[in-house]
């Protein structure tokens, strides 16, 4: 498969792992990773799935995650139920990244695309890392999907690009 296109059904069998938020921002306290069945969860929600090459990396931290965190209210007002960040980092690193950015609830979830299995399945990966992309899924249907191919760019996958499609 090469990417996702508007109108596509979100693929079956897609799972990620994550550490559920506990309300604590203490990065030294971490729960046990659990499986998140994205195919099932996305079937009855409006979700923005954002992939980044790596937690705590320059563009991902300074531009990408902040573009979404600064617009959570706009996404909620547009009917988005969940914003989910994925990367090839493990669930513990992703949980710490969320906490480092002040996220202590489930308004934005940080998950692991181990392998990165899903990103490889859709062809949006770079070696052992996810590419930088965004997918807007509305009740199981892909509404928007695009990948940034220019290093350091969030033109197609940043919050502004996705908000323009809502």
Beta strands, then each sheet from edge to edge (+ up, - down):
strand 1: 15-18
strand 2: 34-37
strand 3: 46-51
strand 4: 82-87
strand 5: 108-112
strand 6: 125-126
strand 7: 129-130
strand 8: 132-138
strand 9: 141-148
sheet 1: 1+ 2-
sheet 2: 5+ 4+ 3+ 8- 9+
sheet 3: 6+ 7-
end
